């Protein structure tokens, strides 16, 4: 078994500091019992692995597109982006995502959501909506890889124990039906991504 290293995910990225929050567009899975069941299988297996923060059902998410820190985005701009996204995504259509075996990355353990195409299409529509309001859209358009994280690394160390734990799980793939995208107010003070939903834009 090849052993690689894991690193602490919770370093302070540019602009972040304690108490600061961020507007971002996410897919969430609070109404996805099949995803919760699969996540529980992996949380149970990973529970004794040191150096991991396991993501509970309520904070499972797929990050789409950032908008900006809440203290830097004017309310009128935020609301205009929501209106533009609602117009662009109206009747675009719900879709299903498949999650199966998580992969280990240097800072997290995560599912690569498949197929990527409908998620990318929603992200493109959100970016276009931001472009309807601002002359420049934050974040790069390329390099997007839709994923759902089940555990974040909180320290440096080998990934061997996590690999062994993942290999012990025998779980079938599950499907999650995506019916909406959400603009959320995100905070990461407690070594977990937590949020309040500001706007929910339906896809069907």
Secondary structure by P-SEA (a helix, b strand, c coil): cbbbbbcccccccccccccbbbbbbbbbccccaaaaaaaaaaaaaacccccbbbbccccbbbbcccccccccccaaaaaaaaaaaaaaacccccbbbbbcbbbbcccbbbbccccaaaaaaaaaaaaaaaaaccccccccccccccccccbbbcccccaaaaaaaaaaccccbbbbbbccccccccccccccccccccbbbbcc
